[in-house]
Amino acid sequence: MGEDEEATLRTLTSYRKLIDGLIQQHRGRFVNSAGDSVVAEFASVVDAVQCAVVIQGTLKAENVTRQPERRMEFRIGVNLGDVWRHSQILGSGLAAGLVPFHKLSQWLAYSLIEPMLAAGIAVTGVDELTGLAEYRNGGLLLDLKLVTPKHDAVLTHAYPPEAEIIVEWRALTVALLDLLAVQVRHHLGVSAEVYPLAKILEGGTWRAGRRIAREKRPDGSPPLRLVSDGTVF
């Protein structure tokens, strides 16, 4: 850039027009920009990844038409959020192998129900929200032996959120919470409308999971140890 700042800025402006146009085509929204960087938000992870692939292909073709000193290459990263890979998840396309949880977003959705009801807003389909892939709920399943590890050694190590053992544990938690809800309702003789999953989580699995964890371990930590900064769990 130091050799010809004006030419570099013209090239950057030209490439930015291409990038901005492709972001719009893929249902993206421009968020911020600083220098040669761009932050954009998309309606889905699939849209974001498809846009990134198209941008790289378009810029590669554009570079071919320019002299080597006038070419530009951009690195693109896609924030998947609380979505992780597992080798046993099959499928095709960009979502193959991905397991979505979005626990904090789900928690926020649950937290908004009571204020909305208090404001006189009708809230329906509450039981269609998924269970929280959270270590209190999942810890309860392990502590009560509803879920048991194939090898006890897995309980002696700490794992990052992306480790397959953690992804599998969280996925089992979501699935088994639904089955547990059916059993609890059957025992109480109530319907899903009267006793949605939200009530089972708050009054049952989450609270019980926390209490039992404290009884079994002085620090109240989950039975399967994980390394987390609080943004996932």
C-alpha positions in Angstrom: 0.0 0.0 0.0 2.9 2.3 0.8 4.0 2.3 -2.9 0.7 3.5 -4.3 -1.9 4.4 -1.7 -4.4 5.7 -4.2 -4.4 2.6 -6.3 -4.6 0.4 -3.2 -7.7 2.3 -2.0 -9.3 2.1 -5.4 -8.8 -1.7 -5.4 -10.1 -2.0 -1.9 -13.2 0.1 -2.7 -13.9 -2.0 -5.8 -13.6 -5.3 -3.8 -15.7 -3.9 -1.0 -18.5 -3.2 -3.5 -18.4 -6.8 -4.6 -18.3 -8.0 -1.0 -21.2 -5.8 0.2 -23.3 -6.8 -2.8 -22.8 -10.5 -2.1 -23.6 -10.0 1.6 -27.0 -8.5 0.6 -27.6 -11.3 -1.9 -27.2 -13.8 0.9 -29.6 -12.1 3.3 -26.8 -10.6 5.3 -26.8 -7.3 7.2 -23.8 -5.0 7.4 -22.9 -4.4 11.0 -19.5 -2.6 11.1 -16.3 -1.9 9.2 -12.9 -0.7 10.2 -10.2 -0.2 7.6 -10.3 -3.3 5.3 -12.4 -5.4 7.7 -16.1 -6.1 7.5 -18.5 -7.5 10.1 -21.8 -8.8 8.8 -24.7 -10.7 10.3 -26.8 -13.4 8.5 -30.1 -15.0 9.0 -28.5 -18.4 9.4 -25.1 -20.1 9.6 -25.8 -21.7 6.2 -26.3 -18.3 4.6 -23.1 -17.0 6.2 -21.0 -20.0 5.0 -22.5 -19.9 1.5 -21.8 -16.2 1.3 -18.2 -16.7 2.4 -17.6 -19.3 -0.2 -19.1 -17.2 -3.0 -17.0 -14.1 -1.9 -13.8 -16.1 -2.0 -14.6 -17.5 -5.4 -15.5 -14.0 -6.7 -12.4 -12.3 -5.4 -10.2 -15.1 -6.7 -11.7 -14.6 -10.2 -11.2 -10.8 -9.8 -7.6 -11.2 -8.8 -6.8 -13.1 -12.0 -7.6 -9.9 -13.9 -5.2 -7.8 -12.0 -1.4 -7.5 -11.8 0.1 -9.4 -8.8 0.9 -6.2 -6.9 -2.7 -5.0 -7.2 -4.4 -8.2 -6.0 -6.0 -8.6 -2.6 -6.9 -11.6 -0.5 -9.3 -11.6 2.4 -9.6 -14.0 5.3 -13.2 -14.8 6.3 -14.3 -16.4 9.6 -17.8 -17.6 10.4 -19.0 -17.5 14.0 -21.3 -20.5 14.4 -22.3 -19.7 18.0 -23.2 -22.6 20.3 -22.9 -25.1 17.4 -20.3 -27.9 17.5 -19.2 -30.8 15.4 -19.6 -34.5 16.1 -18.2 -37.3 13.8 -21.3 -39.5 14.2 -23.7 -36.8 12.9 -24.5 -37.6 9.3 -26.0 -35.5 6.7 -25.2 -33.6 3.6 -24.3 -30.0 2.7 -22.9 -27.3 4.9 -24.7 -28.4 8.0 -23.3 -32.0 7.9 -21.8 -33.0 11.2 -23.1 -29.9 13.1 -25.0 -30.1 16.4 -26.8 -26.8 17.3 -27.5 -26.0 21.0 -27.7 -22.2 21.4 -28.2 -22.7 25.1 -27.9 -19.0 26.1 -30.4 -17.9 23.4 -32.8 -20.6 24.6 -32.4 -19.5 28.2 -33.2 -15.9 27.2 -36.3 -17.1 25.4 -37.5 -19.0 28.5 -36.7 -15.9 30.6 -39.0 -13.7 28.5 -42.1 -15.9 28.9 -43.2 -14.7 32.4 -42.6 -10.9 31.7 -44.6 -11.3 28.5 -47.5 -13.1 30.2 -47.4 -10.4 33.0 -47.8 -7.8 30.2 -50.9 -9.4 28.9 -49.3 -11.0 25.9 -50.4 -14.5 25.0 -47.6 -17.0 24.7 -48.3 -20.2 23.0 -46.2 -23.2 22.0 -44.0 -23.0 25.1 -43.4 -26.7 25.2 -42.0 -26.6 21.7 -38.9 -24.9 23.1 -36.0 -27.4 23.4 -34.5 -28.4 26.7 -31.4 -26.5 27.9 -28.1 -28.3 27.0 -26.7 -27.1 30.4 -24.4 -28.8 32.8 -27.0 -28.8 35.7 -29.5 -30.7 33.6 -26.9 -32.9 32.1 -25.1 -33.4 35.4 -28.3 -34.7 37.0 -28.5 -37.4 34.3 -25.0 -38.5 35.0 -25.2 -38.3 38.8 -28.4 -40.4 38.9 -26.9 -42.9 36.4 -29.5 -42.3 33.7 -26.5 -41.7 31.5 -23.3 -43.6 32.2 -20.0 -43.2 30.4 -18.5 -46.2 28.6 -15.2 -45.6 30.4 -15.0 -44.1 33.9 -11.7 -42.4 32.9 -13.7 -39.7 31.0 -14.8 -38.4 34.4 -11.2 -37.7 35.5 -10.4 -35.2 32.7 -11.5 -31.7 31.8 -12.7 -31.1 28.3 -13.3 -28.0 26.1 -16.8 -27.3 24.8 -15.9 -28.6 21.3 -14.8 -32.0 22.6 -17.0 -34.8 21.2 -17.7 -36.2 24.7 -19.2 -32.8 25.7 -21.2 -32.5 22.5 -22.6 -36.0 22.9 -23.4 -35.4 26.6 -25.3 -32.1 25.8 -27.2 -33.7 22.9 -28.2 -36.6 25.1 -29.4 -34.1 27.7 -31.7 -32.3 25.3 -33.2 -35.6 24.0 -33.6 -37.2 27.4 -35.2 -34.1 28.9 -38.1 -34.5 26.5 -38.5 -38.2 27.5 -38.2 -37.2 31.2 -41.0 -34.6 30.7 -43.3 -37.3 29.4 -42.8 -39.5 32.4 -43.2 -36.6 34.9 -46.5 -35.5 33.3 -47.8 -39.1 33.2 -46.9 -39.5 36.9 -48.6 -36.2 37.8 -51.6 -36.7 35.5 -51.1 -33.4 33.7 -50.8 -32.2 30.1 -48.0 -30.5 28.3 -50.1 -27.3 28.3 -50.4 -27.3 32.0 -46.9 -28.5 32.7 -44.6 -27.5 29.9 -40.9 -28.3 29.7 -40.0 -24.9 31.2 -41.6 -25.9 34.5 -39.8 -29.2 34.6 -36.5 -27.5 33.9 -36.9 -24.8 36.6 -38.6 -26.7 39.3 -37.0 -30.1 38.6 -33.9 -30.9 36.6 -32.0 -27.7 36.9 -32.7 -27.1 40.6 -32.3 -30.8 41.5 -29.1 -31.0 39.4 -27.5 -28.2 41.3 -28.5 -29.6 44.7 -27.3 -33.1 44.0 -24.0 -31.8 42.5 -23.4 -30.0 45.8 -24.1 -33.1 47.8 -21.7 -35.2 45.7 -18.9 -32.6 45.2 -17.9 -29.9 47.6 -17.6 -27.2 44.8 -20.9 -28.2 43.2 -19.2 -28.8 39.9 -20.7 -31.1 37.2 -19.6 -34.8 37.2 -18.1 -34.4 33.7 -15.6 -31.6 34.0 -15.4 -29.0 31.3 -13.3 -25.9 30.5 -15.6 -23.0 29.8 -15.5 -19.2 30.1 -19.2 -19.0 30.8 -20.3 -18.2 27.2 -21.5 -21.7 26.5 -22.5 -23.1 29.9 
